Amino acid sequence: MSIFEAVKKGFTQAAKLMNVVLVFFVFNAAIGLISIPLADPARAGNPGVIAVSLISSVLFFLIFIFLQAGALGMVKDQIKTATASMAHFITYGKKFYLRILGLLLLYVLVAIGVVLLLSLVTAGLLLLGDNIMTRSIGATIVTVAAVCIITLLVYPIYVIVVVEDGIGVFAALKKGVATARSNFWRTLGLFMSVILISLLISLVIGFILGLATIPLGANVSQILMAIVNAAVQSFIAVVMMVAFMSFYMSLTVSKGPKESIPTPGEI
C-alpha cells in the first residue's frame, strides 16, 4: 500500500465511521466547552480552578483511552470486514483498555527519558557557546529526535488491536518499533502527510470561521470555535486511525512469515 492509498483510505473509510466520529465529537466538544471558563486568565491563580483543571484532565484522559480503544476496534472491523457495529464499541473499549493505558504510560516514561537526554545534549552545546549557531544546532537535534521517536512509536497501539491473541504491552512495543524501523521512511512519509493535511484543513476552516465570527461577541465566537474544532479534530482522528492501521496491516501482511507474532504476555 502506498502513502497516497493509505491517506485516501483514511478519508473514505472515516466517512463510513461517522458514528465513531460522533462519539469523539461529543467528547471533544465537552472538553472544549468546559475549558473556556477554566482558561480565563482572570482565574489563573484560583486554587479551585487549578484543582478542577487537574481532576478534569485526569478524568478526560482515562475516558479518552476507553474511547480510543473502542474506536480502534471499530476501525479494525471496518478495514477487515467493511462493516463496523456500534454494539461492539463498549466491548472493544473494555478489551483493549488496560493494554492501551499501559502503552500510553510507557510512552510517558519514554518521553521523560528523551527530554532529560536532550536537555543534557542541548546544555552541553550551550556550554560550548551560547550563540545563534549552537541554539540552532540544539533546536535541530531536538526536532529531528522528536520526529524520529514519534515515527518509531506510531504502530504499537495498532499492534495491540490488530493482533488477536492478547499480545502484551512490551511485546506490542517491540513489534511496532521493529515494523516502523524497517519501514522508517515510508512511515515517516505517512506521518508527515497526515499531519500536513490535518494542519491545512484546520487552517482553512479556522480562517473561514474566524471571518464568520467577527460580527459576533467574544463568548459566542469561543463557543463556535470549540464546537467546530471538535468536529474537525474528531474526523481527522478517525482518518489517522484508519490510515495508520491500514498501512500497518499492509506492511505486516506483505512480509508474510517474517512478521511472526511475539509470544503474548500481559503487562
PyMOL commands that set and color helices and strands:
alter all, ss='L'
color gray80, all
select helices_A, chain A and resi 3-14+18-38+41-43+47-81+86-128+132-152+156-162+169-182+184-212+218-258
alter helices_A, ss='H'
color red, helices_A
deselect
rebuild
show_as cartoon
